[in-house]
Amino acid sequence: MIIPENKKAVVAMSGGVDSSVAAVLLKEQGYKVEGIFMRLGIAGDNESEKYARAVAKKIGIKFHAVNLSKEFRKEIISYFISEYEKGRTPNPCVMCNKEIKFGILLDKALEMGADHIATGHYVKKIKTKNLKLKTRYKLLKAKDKNKDQSYFLYTLTQKKLKHCLFPLGEYTKDEVREIAEEYKLGIYDKNETLKGKFQKESQEICFIQDKYYGDFLRKYLKLVHGKIVDENNNILGEHKGLPLYTIGQRRDIGIGGTGPYYVINLNRKKNQLVVSNNKNDKNLFSKELIAKKINWISGSVPKLPLGIKAKARYRMNEESAVVDKIKGKYIVKFSKPQRAITSGQSVVFCKGSEILGGGVII
């Protein structure tokens, strides 16, 4: 790959192995690379910045840190709390990518004179031409199917994709670790040395970390206790406030004996949590959903109805479906019933390895 002279890429560095290796790969490819760290006002910020700064020093690139704590609280944390308060299950990672990483941070990178912003996401981007010979960008699934993060990036647009680089799309996680070992990238300790040990990989919501999200919500929401009932309206116990529960949930319901129980409905009118001890209860499955805020990555709405593959949660398997717009509403009909379709989550559309777009389930 030949990179035009002086092409500048700003890498969003978190202090983790993925974004660190992304910076290494781009430097190897000939980009003028600089690192940028987002201070979000969350636990672990200082430690993560220290790791990121040390990696930047190790590989010889400029490093910047920007304070986005106000923006993060407004766009992500407040959204997270508000959605639960309204009885929906938010997807903060989707929203963070849209509003923060490929919103505010992308704008800052361009203000710094960058041609591109790069991240450690496991996803691919390719450049194509359409029938009118106009440049178009496609978002594709990563080589590493277990790490693929394309689901979280369906809100990207042509304007944004033009400036995006995803260096890890053609690598597996194991290959990324090997590159990190080769370059002796690791965690930064108090003696300002790099050790051959990676920063712990984040798997949870970053502003909650290892804590249960219910504990977090209790600090912000006025929770009203109510009855837990089964489908026949038999009282089984008492819930701690409906915002603490989501469809399909089995954790923290608090009924012993004949469980485990699974949430099948939130009856807000009666303030009742409806549960079943059958994980395959028919009420947990649906073949159809309605979605809003639809984004088509191509920039244009395809001819509908359209046969696609879709999934309504990150860890779901894709299933054949048809998406159509009926009376102003986007309807997605699956070929097979899907478990725990939940308002507030995202439904994402694809064809083969290409991500076509998606929307928010209502």
C-alpha positions as CSV (number, residue, x, y, z in Angstrom):
1,M,0.0,0.0,0.0
2,I,1.4,3.4,-1.1
3,I,0.3,6.3,1.1
4,P,0.4,9.8,-0.4
5,E,3.1,11.9,1.3
6,N,2.0,13.7,4.5
7,K,-1.3,11.9,5.0
8,K,-2.1,12.4,8.6
9,A,-4.0,9.9,10.8
10,V,-5.1,10.7,14.3
11,V,-5.6,7.5,16.3
12,A,-8.0,7.3,19.2
13,M,-5.9,5.7,21.8
14,S,-7.5,4.1,24.9
15,G,-4.4,2.6,26.4
16,G,-5.5,-0.9,25.3
17,V,-3.7,-3.3,23.0
18,D,-6.1,-2.8,20.0
19,S,-5.7,1.0,19.6
20,S,-2.0,0.7,20.3
21,V,-1.5,-1.8,17.6
22,A,-3.7,0.3,15.2
23,A,-1.2,3.2,15.7
24,V,1.8,0.9,15.0
25,L,0.2,-0.5,11.8
26,L,-0.6,2.9,10.4
27,K,2.9,4.2,11.1
28,E,4.3,1.2,9.3
29,Q,2.1,2.0,6.3
30,G,3.6,5.4,6.0
31,Y,1.0,7.6,7.6
32,K,2.0,10.6,9.7
33,V,0.5,9.3,13.0
34,E,-0.6,11.1,16.1
35,G,-2.4,9.7,19.1
36,I,-5.3,11.2,20.9
37,F,-6.8,10.2,24.2
38,M,-10.4,11.1,25.4
39,R,-10.7,12.1,29.0
40,L,-14.3,11.1,29.8
41,G,-14.4,11.7,33.5
42,I,-14.8,8.0,34.3
43,A,-13.0,5.6,36.7
44,G,-9.6,4.5,35.2
45,D,-9.2,7.6,33.0
46,N,-5.8,8.6,34.5
47,E,-4.4,5.0,34.3
48,S,-5.6,4.5,30.8
49,E,-4.1,7.8,29.6
50,K,-0.8,6.8,31.2
51,Y,-0.8,3.6,29.2
52,A,-1.7,5.4,26.0
53,R,0.9,8.1,26.5
54,A,3.6,5.5,27.1
55,V,2.8,3.6,24.0
56,A,2.9,6.8,21.9
57,K,6.3,7.6,23.4
58,K,7.4,4.0,22.7
59,I,6.5,4.1,19.0
60,G,7.6,7.7,18.5
61,I,4.4,9.6,17.8
62,K,2.9,12.9,19.1
63,F,0.2,12.5,21.8
64,H,-2.7,14.6,22.7
65,A,-5.4,14.4,25.4
66,V,-8.8,16.1,25.1
67,N,-11.3,16.6,27.8
68,L,-14.7,15.3,26.6
69,S,-16.2,14.6,30.0
70,K,-19.0,17.2,29.7
71,E,-19.9,15.9,26.3
72,F,-19.7,12.3,27.4
73,R,-22.0,12.9,30.4
74,K,-24.5,14.8,28.2
75,E,-24.6,12.5,25.2
76,I,-24.0,9.1,26.7
77,I,-24.5,8.9,30.5
78,S,-27.6,11.1,30.5
79,Y,-29.0,9.1,27.5
80,F,-28.3,5.8,29.3
81,I,-30.2,6.9,32.4
82,S,-33.1,8.5,30.4
83,E,-33.7,5.4,28.3
84,Y,-34.0,3.1,31.3
85,E,-36.3,5.7,32.9
86,K,-38.5,5.5,29.9
87,G,-38.6,1.7,29.9
88,R,-36.2,1.2,27.1
89,T,-32.8,-0.6,27.0
90,P,-30.1,1.7,25.7
91,N,-27.1,0.8,23.7
92,P,-24.4,3.2,24.9
93,C,-21.6,1.8,22.7
94,V,-23.6,2.6,19.5
95,M,-24.4,6.1,20.8
96,C,-20.8,6.7,21.8
97,N,-19.5,5.8,18.4
98,K,-22.0,8.0,16.8
99,E,-21.8,11.1,19.0
100,I,-18.4,11.0,20.6
101,K,-15.8,9.0,18.6
102,F,-17.1,9.6,15.1
103,G,-18.7,12.8,16.0
104,I,-16.9,15.2,18.4
105,L,-13.6,13.4,18.2
106,L,-13.6,13.2,14.4
107,D,-14.3,16.9,14.2
108,K,-11.4,17.6,16.5
109,A,-9.1,15.4,14.5
110,L,-10.0,17.3,11.3
111,E,-9.4,20.6,13.1
112,M,-5.9,19.3,13.9
113,G,-5.3,18.9,10.2
114,A,-5.8,15.2,10.0
115,D,-7.0,13.4,6.9
116,H,-8.2,10.5,8.9
117,I,-9.3,9.3,12.3
118,A,-8.4,5.7,13.2
119,T,-9.6,3.4,15.9
120,G,-8.9,-0.1,17.1
121,H,-12.3,-1.4,16.0
122,Y,-12.4,-4.8,14.4
123,V,-14.1,-3.9,11.2
124,K,-13.2,-3.1,7.5
125,K,-13.8,-0.2,5.1
126,I,-13.4,-0.4,1.4
127,K,-13.6,2.3,-1.3
128,T,-15.7,1.6,-4.4
129,K,-17.4,3.4,-7.3
130,N,-21.1,3.3,-7.9
131,L,-22.8,3.2,-11.4
132,K,-22.4,6.9,-11.7
133,L,-18.7,6.6,-10.9
134,K,-19.1,8.4,-7.6
135,T,-16.8,7.3,-4.8
136,R,-18.6,5.2,-2.2
137,Y,-17.4,3.6,1.0
138,K,-18.6,0.3,2.3
139,L,-18.4,-1.0,5.9
140,L,-17.5,-4.7,6.1
141,K,-17.3,-7.3,8.9
142,A,-13.8,-8.0,10.3
143,K,-11.7,-11.0,9.6
144,D,-12.0,-12.1,13.2
145,K,-15.7,-13.0,13.5
146,N,-15.5,-13.4,17.2
147,K,-14.2,-9.8,17.6
148,D,-16.2,-8.2,14.8
149,Q,-17.6,-4.8,16.0
150,S,-19.5,-3.7,12.8
151,Y,-22.8,-3.9,14.7
152,F,-21.8,-0.9,16.7
153,L,-20.9,1.2,13.7
154,Y,-24.0,1.1,11.6
155,T,-24.6,4.8,12.2
156,L,-21.6,5.8,10.1
157,T,-22.3,7.9,7.0
158,Q,-20.4,8.4,3.7
159,K,-19.1,11.7,4.9
160,K,-17.7,10.2,8.1
161,L,-16.4,6.9,6.5
162,K,-14.4,9.0,4.1
163,H,-12.2,10.0,7.0
164,C,-12.2,6.6,8.9
165,L,-9.4,4.1,9.1
166,F,-9.8,0.6,10.7
167,P,-6.3,-1.0,10.7
168,L,-7.4,-4.1,12.6
169,G,-10.0,-5.3,10.1
170,E,-7.7,-7.9,8.5
171,Y,-6.3,-9.2,11.7
172,T,-7.4,-11.6,14.4
173,K,-7.1,-10.8,18.0
174,D,-4.2,-13.3,18.4
175,E,-2.4,-11.6,15.6
176,V,-2.8,-8.2,17.2
177,R,-1.4,-9.5,20.5
178,E,1.6,-10.9,18.6
179,I,2.3,-7.5,17.0
180,A,2.0,-5.9,20.4
181,E,4.5,-8.4,21.8
182,E,6.8,-7.8,18.8
183,Y,6.9,-4.1,19.5
184,K,7.1,-4.6,23.2
185,L,3.9,-2.7,23.9
186,G,2.4,-3.3,27.3
187,I,1.2,-1.5,30.3
188,Y,2.9,1.5,31.8
189,D,4.0,1.3,35.4
190,K,5.0,3.9,37.9
191,N,8.6,3.7,36.9
192,E,7.8,4.8,33.3
193,T,8.8,1.5,31.7
194,L,6.8,-0.8,29.4
195,K,6.2,-4.3,30.6
196,G,5.2,-7.3,28.5
197,K,1.7,-7.4,30.0
198,F,-1.3,-5.9,28.4
199,Q,-3.8,-3.5,30.0
200,K,-6.9,-5.4,31.0
201,E,-9.3,-5.6,28.1
202,S,-12.6,-3.8,28.6
203,Q,-15.7,-5.9,28.2
204,E,-18.2,-3.9,30.2
205,I,-19.9,-0.5,29.9
206,C,-16.9,1.9,30.4
207,F,-18.6,4.2,32.9
208,I,-19.9,1.3,35.0
209,Q,-17.0,-1.1,34.5
210,D,-17.5,-4.3,36.6
211,K,-20.4,-3.0,38.5
212,Y,-24.0,-4.2,37.8
213,Y,-25.8,-1.5,35.9
214,G,-28.7,-1.7,38.3
215,D,-26.5,-0.4,41.1
216,F,-25.5,2.6,38.9
217,L,-29.2,3.4,38.0
218,R,-30.2,3.4,41.7
219,K,-28.2,6.5,42.2
220,Y,-30.1,8.5,39.6
221,L,-33.6,7.1,39.3
222,K,-36.6,7.3,41.6
223,L,-37.5,3.6,41.7
224,V,-40.9,2.4,42.8
225,H,-41.2,-1.2,44.0
226,G,-44.0,-3.4,42.7
227,K,-45.3,-6.9,42.2
228,I,-43.6,-9.6,40.2
229,V,-46.2,-11.8,38.5
230,D,-46.4,-14.7,36.1
231,E,-48.5,-14.8,32.9
232,N,-51.5,-15.9,35.0
233,N,-51.1,-12.9,37.3
234,N,-49.9,-15.0,40.2
235,I,-47.8,-12.9,42.6
236,L,-44.3,-14.3,42.9
237,G,-42.5,-11.5,44.7
238,E,-41.6,-7.9,44.6
239,H,-39.4,-6.0,42.0
240,K,-37.1,-3.1,42.9
241,G,-38.2,-0.8,40.1
242,L,-39.1,-1.5,36.5
243,P,-36.1,0.5,35.0
244,L,-33.8,-2.1,36.5
245,Y,-35.1,-4.8,34.2
246,T,-35.0,-5.7,30.5
247,I,-36.7,-8.3,28.3
248,G,-35.0,-11.7,28.6
249,Q,-33.2,-10.7,31.8
250,R,-32.7,-13.4,34.4
251,R,-30.2,-11.7,36.8
252,D,-31.3,-9.9,39.9
253,I,-35.0,-10.8,39.7
254,G,-34.8,-12.1,43.2
255,I,-37.2,-15.1,43.1
256,G,-35.9,-18.3,44.6
257,G,-37.2,-21.8,44.5
258,T,-38.7,-22.7,41.1
259,G,-36.4,-20.4,39.1
260,P,-34.5,-19.2,37.3
261,Y,-37.0,-16.7,36.0
262,Y,-36.9,-14.6,32.8
263,V,-38.5,-11.2,32.2
264,I,-41.1,-11.4,29.5
265,N,-42.9,-8.1,30.0
266,L,-42.7,-4.7,31.8
267,N,-46.2,-3.7,32.6
268,R,-45.7,0.0,33.3
269,K,-49.4,0.8,33.7
270,K,-49.7,-1.6,36.7
271,N,-46.0,-1.3,37.7
272,Q,-45.7,-5.1,37.4
273,L,-42.7,-7.2,36.3
274,V,-44.0,-10.2,34.3
275,V,-41.7,-13.3,34.4
276,S,-41.6,-16.9,33.3
277,N,-39.5,-19.8,34.5
278,N,-39.4,-21.1,30.9
279,K,-36.4,-19.6,29.0
280,N,-38.2,-20.5,25.8
281,D,-41.5,-18.9,26.7
282,K,-43.4,-17.9,23.6
283,N,-43.7,-14.4,24.9
284,L,-39.9,-14.0,24.6
285,F,-40.0,-14.5,20.9
286,S,-41.1,-12.4,18.0
287,K,-40.7,-12.4,14.2
288,E,-41.3,-8.7,13.7
289,L,-40.1,-5.4,15.0
290,I,-40.5,-1.7,14.2
291,A,-37.5,0.5,14.0
292,K,-36.8,4.3,13.8
293,K,-33.7,6.5,13.1
294,I,-32.8,4.3,10.2
295,N,-29.3,4.9,8.7
296,W,-28.3,3.6,5.3
297,I,-24.5,3.6,5.1
298,S,-24.6,4.0,1.3
299,G,-26.4,7.4,1.7
300,S,-29.5,6.4,-0.2
301,V,-32.5,4.3,0.7
302,P,-32.5,1.0,-1.3
303,K,-35.5,-0.3,-3.1
304,L,-37.9,-1.7,-0.5
305,P,-39.0,-4.3,0.5
306,L,-35.4,-5.6,0.7
307,G,-34.2,-9.1,1.7
308,I,-31.4,-8.9,4.2
309,K,-29.7,-10.6,7.1
310,A,-30.4,-8.9,10.4
311,K,-29.8,-9.1,14.1
312,A,-31.4,-7.3,17.0
313,R,-28.6,-7.6,19.5
314,Y,-24.9,-7.7,19.3
315,R,-24.5,-11.3,20.4
316,M,-27.4,-12.7,18.3
317,N,-26.9,-14.7,15.2
318,E,-27.9,-13.1,12.0
319,E,-31.2,-14.3,10.5
320,S,-32.9,-13.8,7.2
321,A,-35.3,-11.0,7.2
322,V,-37.2,-8.5,5.0
323,V,-37.1,-4.8,5.8
324,D,-39.9,-2.6,4.4
325,K,-41.4,0.8,5.0
326,I,-45.1,0.7,5.6
327,K,-47.2,3.8,6.4
328,G,-44.0,5.7,7.3
329,K,-42.7,3.0,9.7
330,Y,-39.8,0.7,9.1
331,I,-40.8,-2.9,9.7
332,V,-38.4,-5.8,9.9
333,K,-39.9,-9.3,9.5
334,F,-37.6,-12.2,10.4
335,S,-37.9,-15.7,8.8
336,K,-37.7,-17.2,12.3
337,P,-38.8,-15.9,15.7
338,Q,-36.1,-14.0,17.5
339,R,-35.5,-14.0,21.3
340,A,-35.8,-11.0,23.5
341,I,-36.3,-8.2,20.9
342,T,-36.1,-5.1,23.1
343,S,-37.0,-1.5,22.5
344,G,-34.0,0.8,22.6
345,Q,-31.6,-1.8,21.2
346,S,-30.4,-1.7,17.6
347,V,-31.3,-3.8,14.7
348,V,-28.5,-4.0,12.1
349,F,-28.9,-5.0,8.4
350,C,-26.2,-6.7,6.3
351,K,-25.8,-8.6,3.0
352,G,-22.9,-11.0,3.1
353,S,-20.0,-9.2,4.7
354,E,-21.3,-5.7,4.1
355,I,-23.2,-3.7,6.8
356,L,-26.0,-1.9,5.0
357,G,-27.2,0.1,8.0
358,G,-29.7,-0.2,10.9
359,G,-31.9,1.6,13.3
360,V,-33.3,1.7,16.9
361,I,-36.0,-0.7,17.9
362,I,-39.2,0.9,19.1
